[in-house]
Amino acid sequence: MQTTPVGLGFLMNDAKEFPRTDQIVLVLAIYAVLGLLSDLVVRLLERRFLSWRNGFEGE
């Protein structure tokens, strides 16, 4: 199975094969930022579309 030579997954696998700690930390930081951003988007959508529910507090 071949992978594509672009993207975060490729960078992570490349850094794993050739011990590149700096590259691994960078990719993990990018994943963390993407996770926080997606959580923020979901919370904003929840607040907008679920505010009509009785038990919803928007937190």
N, C-alpha and C positions, 0 to 999 in steps of 0.2 A: 504494500500500500504506500503510495507516494503522497506527500503533502505539498501544498503550494509554497513557493519560496517567498511569500510575503505574509504579513500579518503578525499579530501578537503571539499566536500559537507557534508560528515558525521561529520567532525570536526566542521564545522560552525553550523550545526544543534545541535550538542551536546553542543557546547559553548552557544548557544542561550537558550537551555532548562535549563542548570545549569549555571547561570550568570558567565561566564569566560571571562572577558574583555581581558585578556592577550592573550587567544587563538583566540579570534575574531580578534584582531589587527594583530596577526601573520598570520592568514589565509588571511586577506585583503592585507597584505604586499606581501604574496606569489602570490596572484592574480595580484597585481600590477606589480611585476617582470615578471610574465608570459605574461602579456599584453604588456609590453615594449619589451620583447624578440620576441614575435610574430610580433609586429609592425616592429621591426628591420629586421626580416626575410623577411617580405613582401616587405619592401623598397629595400632590396638587390635584391630580385627576380625581382622587378619592374625595377631597374636600369639595371639588366642584360638582361632581355627579352624585355624591351620596349625602349631601347636606340635608336632603328632605327626609331622611330616615330619623325616627324618634331617638334611638340610642346612639346616634353618631355624634362624636364630640370633635372630630377633625384634628386629632392629635396623632 
